[in-house]
Amino acid sequence: MTNKTRLDGGWWIVAGGALAMLLALAGPALAQAPPAAPRRPPPAARTAKPGEVATEPIRCWWKADRTAVRVGERFGLTLTCGVIETGPITVVPAINQLEGGALALTPFDVVSSVRREDVLSPPWRYFQFEYVLRVLSDGFFGQDVNIPPLTVTYNLKAQGGESEGSDQTYILPALPMKVMSTVPRGAGDIRDASDQTFALIESRRFRSSAGLVASGVFYAFAVLLAGLALVAGTARFRTRTSGAAKPVTAPSMLSGSLKALAEVKSQAVGGWTPELARLALSALRVGGAVALGRPVAQQFVNGSTGVRPGQVTVRTGLLRPRRAMLSASTTPHAIAAQLSNGHAGSAKRRATLEQLAESLRAFNGPAYGRPAAADSIALNTALSEGTDAIRRLRSTKTWPARMFN
């Protein structure tokens, strides 16, 4: 017992010495080490103010028109993004990076792209791109190939500020696509699938029948209109009687009167005669009847028929020229009655009627009065004023001036 107790006491003495030595060696190191930093609490999440809703500034998503494609087959892929545009913050995305020519979706090729019109639904503005993709590599048969993640770069712009913040990115996750083999393993040839159905064939047949019926109706109307135009065109060449002849228009009658007055002026250089006065009076009467809106006697004759006293010759027609004799019984008293009843019209028309009445009075005496020396100056003045009046009257009867009278 005594030996065992001695051994246990020696063991404890040795252990205590070793512990004292370790504490002596570690003391300076513990004294030099900095104190441990206190743990900081995690940052508190920003809470929305009253009336606000916490949300992300941009959201995007993919949409493919199918989940499995063949090598070389084209398929549609739609990218839709919504950005905050109204409120205290406006998101400005880098749209040019999403164009088809700048977008890289390896191993898929972007064949074409179309940007649709933006849709505004405050506080969001949505924009959309439609892509046409295909995969050409022959090493993806029977595999799942991901459309790679898309990085959308955007900036935040405060309301009322001109400067934009630093570039930020939004990463759209990858979209898996199944690439099938071109033909089944057990197939002996390539079979092209057709999307033609009985319903589609019937629909196209109905549209073709409706188009054929519509074209027939339009063709019938075209034939009818062509026939009417042909009848109207050939009717003018048929033989007509003098009673069924088309009357001379007012501009043509006035042109004939001006031609007769010009002939009288050229012959009156050597002096006035009763015959010249009667010819001028006949032309002025025709012009006065047209001015008053009264009928003018018209007689269509052949080229060998002579002109009777009181008539004016007029030629009308381009393809088939005709010769007509015009006469009227307009007197200064008839014009005066028109002026006095308040139906003379505008001031310009009233002045024209007064000028014609004065010219008619000037030629009445030399034409049908007793033979006497004619006042050449007065007749020349009356002829000039009457010619001017008929010329102004003709300008109002020709198209398009007659549309506004």
Buried (B, 14 or more C-beta within 10 A) or exposed (E): EEEEEEEEEEEEEEEEEEEEEEEEEEEEEEEEEEEEEEEEEEEEEEEEEEEEEEEEBBBBEBEBEEEEBBBEBEBEBBBBBBBBBEEEBBBBBBBEEBEBEEBEBEBBBBEEBEBEEEEEEEBBBBBBBBBBBBBEBEEBEEEEBEBBEBEBBBBBBEEEEEEEEEEEEBEBEBBEBBBBEEEEEEEEEEEEEEEEEEEEEEEEEEEEEEEEEEEEEEEEEEEEEEEEEEEEEEEEEEEBEEEEBEEBEBBBBBBBBBBBBEBBBEBBEEEBBEEBBBBBBBBBBBBBBBBBEEEBBBBBBEEEEEBEEBBBBBBBEEEEEBBBBBBBEBBBEBBEEBBEEEEBEEEEBEEBBBBBBBBBBBBBBBBEEEEEEBBEEBBBBBBEBBBEBBBBBBEBBEEEEEEEE
